[in-house]
Amino acid sequence: MNTEIILNISQIILAILLMITIMIQSKGTGLGAAFGGGGNVYRTKRGAEKKLFQLTIIFAILFFGVALVNALV
C-alpha cells in the first residue's frame, strides 16, 4: 500500500477516536454545572475519568504527529 493512504486512514481513525473521547468527557461536566453543581470547584480526576483524560491527550498527540508527517510527505 501507499504510505500516503496509510497516513490518511490512520489520521481519520485517530480523528474519530479523539472526537469520541472528547464527547464522552464533556458529557458529564455540562450537566453538573447546568444545575448549580460545583462547576468551578477544583477537583482531581480519579479512576476512569483520569484514564479517559490521559487517553484524550495521547490521541491528540498521535493525531498531531500523523498530521505533521502527512503534511511533510
N, C-alpha and C positions, 0 to 999 in steps of 0.2 A: 504494500500500500504506500501511497504517497505520504510524506511527512506532513504536508500541509493539511491533508484530510484528517489525519490522526489528531493534529493540534486543534483543528476546528471542532471535531467531535468531542474531544476532551474539554474544550472550553464551553461548549454547550452543556455538557453534563455537569461541569462544575458550577455553571451559572444557575442551573436548575436546583442543584443541591444547596447552593448559597441562598437562593430565594426561599427554599423550604425551611432552612434553619432560621432565617430571619423572621419569617412569618410565624413559626412556632414560638419563637422567643417573644415577639411583641404581642402575641395573643393574650397572655396572662397579665401583662403590665397595664394595658389600656383600661381594663375593667376595674382594677383596683383604684386607679386614680380618678376614674369617672364617678365612682360612688363615694368619694371622700376618703378613700383609703390612703394610707401614708405613702403617697406617690413621691414625695420629696424627701423622705427619710432615707438616709444611707443604710444599707444592709448588705451583708456579704452573701454571695451566691454559694449555694450548697447543693450537693448531690447532683441530680440530673440537670438542674439549671446551670450549674457550673460546667458540666461536661458539654452541654449544648452551646454555651458561650465560647468555650475553647474550640469546639468543632467549627463554629462560625468563623472564628479567627483563622483557623487552619484552611478552611475553604476559601476565604478571602485572599490569603497569601498565595495559595495554589492558583487561584483564578488570575490574580495579577501576574504571577510568574508565567503562566501559559500564554496570557495575552501579550506580554512583553516578548516572549520567544516567538509567538505567532507574527508579531509586527516586524521582527527582525529577519524572519525567514523569507 
